[in-house]
Amino acid sequence: MKANERLVNLKKSMCVPLLAAGILFSGCSKENQNGLPTLKLANDITSNYTPVINLAVKGGLAEKNGVHPVIDYTEGIEPVITGKIDGRLTDLVASLITGGNGDDVVIFAGTMGGGHIVYANRNVAEKLKEPENWKGLRIGARTKITPFIVLAYSIREKYGCSADDVTFRYFDNDQAMMSACAKGEIDVGTTYYAYRETALAQDLVPIMDLVDLYPDYACCRQSANGKKIREERKSFVSWTKGLIDAWKFYNTNEKDTISLIKKVTNEDDDWVYSNIYDRDNTARITFNPDPFYNGCLSQYDICVEKGYIGENPRPLPEYFDISIYADELREVIAENPDDTFYRDMWTYFVRHNDLYPGFYDRYGL
Protein backbone atom coordinates (compact mmCIF):
# COMPACT_ATOMS: atom_id res chain seq x y z
CA MET A 1 0.00 0.00 0.00
CA LYS A 2 1.34 3.44 -0.94
CA ALA A 3 1.97 5.98 1.79
CA ASN A 4 -0.75 8.38 0.62
CA GLU A 5 -3.29 5.52 0.50
CA ARG A 6 -2.36 4.59 4.07
CA LEU A 7 -2.91 8.17 5.23
CA VAL A 8 -6.35 8.27 3.62
CA ASN A 9 -7.24 5.00 5.28
CA LEU A 10 -6.17 6.39 8.62
CA LYS A 11 -8.67 9.22 8.34
CA LYS A 12 -11.39 6.64 7.73
CA SER A 13 -10.36 4.43 10.65
CA MET A 14 -12.87 3.69 13.38
CA CYS A 15 -12.42 3.50 17.12
CA VAL A 16 -10.54 0.35 18.02
CA PRO A 17 -11.17 -1.93 21.01
CA LEU A 18 -8.13 -3.32 22.79
CA LEU A 19 -8.17 -6.43 24.97
CA ALA A 20 -5.40 -6.43 27.54
CA ALA A 21 -4.89 -8.28 30.79
CA GLY A 22 -8.51 -9.36 30.79
CA ILE A 23 -9.86 -5.80 30.64
CA LEU A 24 -11.49 -4.25 27.59
CA PHE A 25 -10.42 -0.68 26.90
CA SER A 26 -12.03 1.25 24.09
CA GLY A 27 -11.43 4.78 22.95
CA CYS A 28 -12.97 7.09 20.38
CA SER A 29 -11.97 10.62 19.47
CA LYS A 30 -15.50 11.63 18.42
CA GLU A 31 -17.53 10.60 21.47
CA ASN A 32 -17.14 11.46 25.13
CA GLN A 33 -19.71 9.16 26.67
CA ASN A 34 -18.37 9.54 30.20
CA GLY A 35 -18.33 13.34 30.20
CA LEU A 36 -14.61 13.52 30.86
CA PRO A 37 -12.46 16.65 30.53
CA THR A 38 -11.33 17.00 26.92
CA LEU A 39 -7.93 17.77 25.46
CA LYS A 40 -7.62 18.69 21.80
CA LEU A 41 -4.16 17.60 20.66
CA ALA A 42 -2.53 18.13 17.27
CA ASN A 43 -0.51 15.43 15.51
CA ASP A 44 1.20 15.08 12.13
CA ILE A 45 -0.56 12.76 9.70
CA THR A 46 2.82 11.13 8.96
CA SER A 47 3.00 10.07 12.62
CA ASN A 48 -0.39 8.34 12.57
CA TYR A 49 1.07 4.95 13.49
CA THR A 50 2.82 6.06 16.69
CA PRO A 51 1.96 3.20 19.06
CA VAL A 52 2.01 4.91 22.46
CA ILE A 53 -0.23 7.73 21.23
CA ASN A 54 -2.64 5.27 19.62
CA LEU A 55 -2.73 3.08 22.73
CA ALA A 56 -3.59 6.16 24.79
CA VAL A 57 -6.24 7.44 22.37
CA LYS A 58 -7.77 4.55 20.44
CA GLY A 59 -6.79 1.93 23.00
CA GLY A 60 -8.65 3.91 25.66
CA LEU A 61 -5.82 4.29 28.18
CA ALA A 62 -6.24 8.07 28.34
CA GLU A 63 -9.95 7.78 29.09
CA LYS A 64 -9.24 5.06 31.64
CA ASN A 65 -7.15 7.65 33.46
CA GLY A 66 -9.72 10.42 33.28
CA VAL A 67 -9.32 12.51 30.12
CA HIS A 68 -10.90 12.41 26.66
CA PRO A 69 -8.31 13.18 23.93
CA VAL A 70 -9.34 14.47 20.53
CA ILE A 71 -6.64 14.28 17.86
CA ASP A 72 -6.50 16.97 15.21
CA TYR A 73 -4.24 16.19 12.24
CA THR A 74 -2.77 19.58 11.50
CA GLU A 75 0.67 21.13 11.17
CA GLY A 76 2.37 24.07 12.83
CA ILE A 77 2.80 25.35 16.37
CA GLU A 78 0.62 28.45 15.86
CA PRO A 79 -2.68 26.79 16.91
CA VAL A 80 -1.07 25.91 20.25
CA ILE A 81 0.18 29.45 20.77
CA THR A 82 -3.24 30.94 20.01
CA GLY A 83 -5.10 28.38 22.11
CA LYS A 84 -7.12 26.97 19.21
CA ILE A 85 -5.82 23.58 20.28
CA ASP A 86 -4.60 22.55 23.72
CA GLY A 87 -1.35 20.85 22.78
CA ARG A 88 0.85 19.37 20.10
CA LEU A 89 2.36 15.87 20.06
CA THR A 90 5.23 16.62 17.66
CA ASP A 91 7.68 19.35 16.52
CA LEU A 92 10.23 19.76 19.33
CA VAL A 93 12.33 22.38 17.55
CA ALA A 94 9.30 24.54 16.76
CA SER A 95 8.39 24.54 20.45
CA LEU A 96 11.96 25.29 21.49
CA ILE A 97 12.14 28.26 19.14
CA THR A 98 8.74 29.77 19.81
CA GLY A 99 9.07 29.30 23.57
CA GLY A 100 12.59 30.69 23.55
CA ASN A 101 11.33 33.75 21.74
CA GLY A 102 8.68 34.39 24.38
CA ASP A 103 5.50 32.60 23.28
CA ASP A 104 3.50 30.85 25.97
CA VAL A 105 4.05 27.14 25.29
CA VAL A 106 5.13 24.44 27.73
CA ILE A 107 7.01 21.24 26.81
CA PHE A 108 6.00 18.46 29.19
CA ALA A 109 6.42 14.93 27.70
CA GLY A 110 7.90 12.91 24.86
CA THR A 111 6.51 11.21 21.77
CA MET A 112 9.48 9.85 19.81
CA GLY A 113 13.26 9.76 19.84
CA GLY A 114 15.82 8.48 17.35
CA GLY A 115 14.64 7.23 13.97
CA HIS A 116 16.99 8.99 11.50
CA ILE A 117 19.63 7.57 9.18
CA VAL A 118 22.77 9.31 7.90
CA TYR A 119 23.38 8.63 4.18
CA ALA A 120 26.40 9.42 2.05
CA ASN A 121 27.18 9.67 -1.63
CA ARG A 122 28.57 6.27 -2.64
CA ASN A 123 31.89 7.76 -3.82
CA VAL A 124 32.81 8.98 -0.33
CA ALA A 125 30.73 6.71 1.89
CA GLU A 126 33.50 4.40 3.12
CA LYS A 127 35.67 7.26 4.33
CA LEU A 128 32.78 9.04 6.01
CA LYS A 129 31.82 6.09 8.19
CA GLU A 130 34.36 7.62 10.57
CA PRO A 131 33.11 11.06 11.72
CA GLU A 132 36.71 12.11 12.37
CA ASN A 133 36.90 12.56 8.59
CA TRP A 134 33.98 14.95 8.32
CA LYS A 135 35.83 18.29 8.37
CA GLY A 136 35.34 20.04 5.05
CA LEU A 137 32.13 18.12 4.26
CA ARG A 138 29.09 19.46 2.48
CA ILE A 139 26.18 18.41 4.68
CA GLY A 140 22.57 18.47 3.56
CA ALA A 141 20.07 19.77 6.10
CA ARG A 142 16.52 20.91 6.59
CA THR A 143 16.57 23.84 8.97
CA LYS A 144 14.79 23.96 12.29
CA ILE A 145 14.17 20.22 12.59
CA THR A 146 15.63 17.68 15.00
CA PRO A 147 18.01 15.68 12.75
CA PHE A 148 19.84 18.81 11.61
CA ILE A 149 20.06 20.18 15.16
CA VAL A 150 21.26 16.84 16.59
CA LEU A 151 23.81 16.34 13.82
CA ALA A 152 25.22 19.85 14.21
CA TYR A 153 25.47 19.45 17.99
CA SER A 154 27.05 15.98 17.82
CA ILE A 155 29.81 16.72 15.34
CA ARG A 156 30.66 19.94 17.20
CA GLU A 157 30.77 18.37 20.66
CA LYS A 158 32.34 15.02 19.79
CA TYR A 159 34.53 15.77 16.79
CA GLY A 160 35.24 19.49 16.94
CA CYS A 161 33.48 20.27 13.66
CA SER A 162 32.15 23.79 14.09
CA ALA A 163 30.09 25.68 11.56
CA ASP A 164 33.40 26.93 10.12
CA ASP A 165 34.66 23.39 9.48
CA VAL A 166 31.70 22.12 7.42
CA THR A 167 29.31 23.58 4.88
CA PHE A 168 25.60 23.13 5.49
CA ARG A 169 23.36 23.22 2.43
CA TYR A 170 19.69 23.64 3.15
CA PHE A 171 16.79 21.91 1.43
CA ASP A 172 13.01 22.21 1.62
CA ASN A 173 12.41 18.47 1.90
CA ASP A 174 14.13 15.12 2.26
CA GLN A 175 13.57 14.12 -1.36
CA ALA A 176 15.50 17.14 -2.65
CA MET A 177 18.29 16.45 -0.18
CA MET A 178 18.61 12.80 -1.23
CA SER A 179 18.67 13.76 -4.89
CA ALA A 180 21.47 16.27 -4.27
CA CYS A 181 23.46 13.67 -2.35
CA ALA A 182 23.06 11.13 -5.15
CA LYS A 183 24.37 13.70 -7.66
CA GLY A 184 27.39 14.52 -5.49
CA GLU A 185 26.25 18.07 -4.77
CA ILE A 186 26.49 17.26 -1.06
CA ASP A 187 28.40 14.52 0.73
CA VAL A 188 25.96 13.44 3.46
CA GLY A 189 22.38 13.97 4.53
CA THR A 190 20.09 12.78 7.30
CA THR A 191 16.53 11.58 6.75
CA TYR A 192 13.74 9.81 8.59
CA TYR A 193 13.99 6.02 8.44
CA ALA A 194 10.78 5.79 6.40
CA TYR A 195 12.77 7.09 3.40
CA ARG A 196 15.17 4.14 3.51
CA GLU A 197 13.93 2.55 0.26
CA THR A 198 13.95 5.89 -1.55
CA ALA A 199 17.54 6.53 -0.49
CA LEU A 200 18.74 3.06 -1.47
CA ALA A 201 17.01 3.36 -4.85
CA GLN A 202 19.19 6.42 -5.52
CA ASP A 203 22.32 4.44 -4.64
CA LEU A 204 22.93 6.33 -1.41
CA VAL A 205 24.86 4.44 1.26
CA PRO A 206 23.66 4.38 4.89
CA ILE A 207 26.78 5.03 6.97
CA MET A 208 25.23 5.17 10.44
CA ASP A 209 22.08 5.74 12.41
CA LEU A 210 21.94 9.21 13.94
CA VAL A 211 21.78 7.59 17.39
CA ASP A 212 25.36 6.43 16.76
CA LEU A 213 26.38 10.09 17.02
CA TYR A 214 23.96 11.00 19.81
CA PRO A 215 22.55 7.93 21.57
CA ASP A 216 18.85 8.09 22.40
CA TYR A 217 18.41 11.73 21.32
CA ALA A 218 15.11 13.51 21.79
CA CYS A 219 12.89 13.99 18.77
CA CYS A 220 9.17 14.78 18.90
CA ARG A 221 8.08 16.21 22.27
CA GLN A 222 4.63 17.15 23.53
CA SER A 223 3.87 20.82 24.08
CA ALA A 224 0.86 22.57 25.57
CA ASN A 225 -0.67 26.00 25.43
CA GLY A 226 0.72 27.66 28.56
CA LYS A 227 -2.58 29.05 29.84
CA LYS A 228 -4.34 25.74 29.26
CA ILE A 229 -1.78 23.61 31.09
CA ARG A 230 -1.70 25.98 34.06
CA GLU A 231 -5.48 26.14 34.36
CA GLU A 232 -6.20 22.47 33.62
CA ARG A 233 -3.08 20.71 34.85
CA LYS A 234 -5.09 17.73 36.05
CA SER A 235 -6.16 16.92 32.48
CA PHE A 236 -2.53 16.86 31.33
CA VAL A 237 -1.63 14.70 34.33
CA SER A 238 -4.36 12.22 33.31
CA TRP A 239 -3.12 12.28 29.72
CA THR A 240 0.45 11.65 30.85
CA LYS A 241 -0.67 8.74 33.05
CA GLY A 242 -2.23 7.25 29.92
CA LEU A 243 1.10 7.63 28.13
CA ILE A 244 2.95 5.90 30.96
CA ASP A 245 0.50 2.99 30.88
CA ALA A 246 0.75 2.88 27.08
CA TRP A 247 4.55 2.73 27.15
CA LYS A 248 4.41 -0.32 29.42
CA PHE A 249 1.71 -1.91 27.25
CA TYR A 250 3.78 -1.37 24.11
CA ASN A 251 6.77 -3.06 25.71
CA THR A 252 4.90 -5.98 27.26
CA ASN A 253 2.04 -6.70 24.86
CA GLU A 254 3.50 -6.77 21.36
CA LYS A 255 0.73 -8.87 19.83
CA ASP A 256 -2.14 -6.63 20.98
CA THR A 257 -0.22 -3.46 20.12
CA ILE A 258 0.35 -4.70 16.57
CA SER A 259 -3.33 -5.62 16.32
CA LEU A 260 -4.34 -2.08 17.27
CA ILE A 261 -1.93 -0.37 14.86
CA LYS A 262 -3.03 -2.70 12.04
CA LYS A 263 -6.58 -1.43 12.45
CA VAL A 264 -5.45 2.20 12.59
CA THR A 265 -3.23 2.00 9.50
CA ASN A 266 -4.89 -0.81 7.50
CA GLU A 267 -1.44 -2.37 7.10
CA ASP A 268 -0.41 -5.98 7.70
CA ASP A 269 1.53 -7.52 10.59
CA ASP A 270 4.89 -7.29 8.82
CA TRP A 271 4.52 -3.58 8.05
CA VAL A 272 3.46 -2.73 11.59
CA TYR A 273 6.22 -4.76 13.22
CA SER A 274 8.81 -3.27 10.87
CA ASN A 275 7.75 0.29 11.71
CA ILE A 276 7.23 0.13 15.47
CA TYR A 277 9.35 -2.76 16.79
CA ASP A 278 12.19 -3.52 14.36
CA ARG A 279 15.06 -1.45 15.75
CA ASP A 280 17.29 -2.11 12.76
CA ASN A 281 14.67 -0.91 10.28
CA THR A 282 13.59 2.11 12.34
CA ALA A 283 17.09 3.45 13.13
CA ARG A 284 16.42 2.54 16.75
CA ILE A 285 13.40 4.74 17.21
CA THR A 286 11.85 4.94 20.67
CA PHE A 287 8.37 6.03 21.74
CA ASN A 288 9.25 6.68 25.38
CA PRO A 289 7.03 9.44 26.85
CA ASP A 290 9.81 10.68 29.16
CA PRO A 291 10.28 14.48 28.73
CA PHE A 292 14.12 14.10 28.34
CA TYR A 293 15.09 17.62 29.35
CA ASN A 294 18.81 16.92 28.90
CA GLY A 295 18.44 16.05 25.22
CA CYS A 296 16.18 19.02 24.58
CA LEU A 297 18.65 21.35 26.28
CA SER A 298 21.39 20.43 23.80
CA GLN A 299 19.05 21.23 20.91
CA TYR A 300 18.01 24.49 22.57
CA ASP A 301 21.68 25.50 22.67
CA ILE A 302 22.05 24.91 18.93
CA CYS A 303 18.88 26.91 18.24
CA VAL A 304 20.42 29.82 20.13
CA GLU A 305 23.77 29.40 18.35
CA LYS A 306 22.09 29.36 14.92
CA GLY A 307 20.13 32.51 15.71
CA TYR A 308 16.70 30.83 15.63
CA ILE A 309 16.11 32.23 19.10
CA GLY A 310 16.69 35.96 19.28
CA GLU A 311 18.59 38.14 21.71
CA ASN A 312 17.96 37.53 25.40
CA PRO A 313 16.56 34.03 24.88
CA ARG A 314 14.04 32.84 27.41
CA PRO A 315 15.70 30.11 29.56
CA LEU A 316 14.48 26.64 28.66
CA PRO A 317 13.40 25.69 32.23
CA GLU A 318 10.87 28.53 32.13
CA TYR A 319 8.84 26.68 29.50
CA PHE A 320 9.86 23.08 30.10
CA ASP A 321 7.91 21.27 32.85
CA ILE A 322 9.18 17.86 33.97
CA SER A 323 6.94 17.78 37.05
CA ILE A 324 3.80 16.49 35.35
CA TYR A 325 5.55 13.36 34.12
CA ALA A 326 7.72 12.91 37.23
CA ASP A 327 4.99 13.35 39.80
CA GLU A 328 2.65 11.00 37.96
CA LEU A 329 5.35 8.35 37.46
CA ARG A 330 6.16 8.46 41.19
CA GLU A 331 2.48 7.95 41.93
CA VAL A 332 2.34 4.96 39.57
CA ILE A 333 5.40 3.45 41.27
CA ALA A 334 3.79 3.94 44.69
CA GLU A 335 0.68 2.15 43.41
CA ASN A 336 2.78 -0.70 41.97
CA PRO A 337 5.74 -1.08 44.33
CA ASP A 338 6.74 -4.51 43.00
CA ASP A 339 6.64 -3.54 39.32
CA THR A 340 10.21 -3.32 38.04
CA PHE A 341 9.13 -1.82 34.70
CA TYR A 342 7.97 1.41 36.34
CA ARG A 343 11.05 1.56 38.57
CA ASP A 344 13.20 1.25 35.45
CA MET A 345 11.25 4.15 33.96
CA TRP A 346 12.26 6.21 36.98
CA THR A 347 15.92 5.28 36.52
CA TYR A 348 15.64 6.41 32.89
CA PHE A 349 13.96 9.63 34.00
CA VAL A 350 16.78 10.51 36.39
CA ARG A 351 19.47 9.80 33.79
CA HIS A 352 17.74 11.88 31.11
CA ASN A 353 16.50 14.86 33.13
CA ASP A 354 19.06 15.47 35.88
CA LEU A 355 20.34 18.70 34.29
CA TYR A 356 17.03 20.37 35.10
CA PRO A 357 17.63 23.12 37.71
CA GLY A 358 17.03 21.85 41.25
CA PHE A 359 16.51 18.30 40.02
CA TYR A 360 18.11 16.46 42.92
CA ASP A 361 16.43 18.65 45.51
CA ARG A 362 13.07 17.48 44.24
CA TYR A 363 13.68 14.12 42.57
CA GLY A 364 16.91 12.79 44.00
CA LEU A 365 15.30 9.88 45.83
Beta strands, then each sheet from edge to edge (+ up, - down):
strand 1: 17-20
strand 2: 23-26
strand 3: 38-43
strand 4: 68-73
strand 5: 87-88
strand 6: 105-110
strand 7: 116-120
strand 8: 138-141
strand 9: 167-170
strand 10: 188-192
strand 11: 205-209
strand 12: 221-225
sheet 1: 1+ 2-
sheet 2: 4+ 3+ 5+ 12- 6+
sheet 3: 10+ 7- 11+
sheet 4: 8+ 9+
end
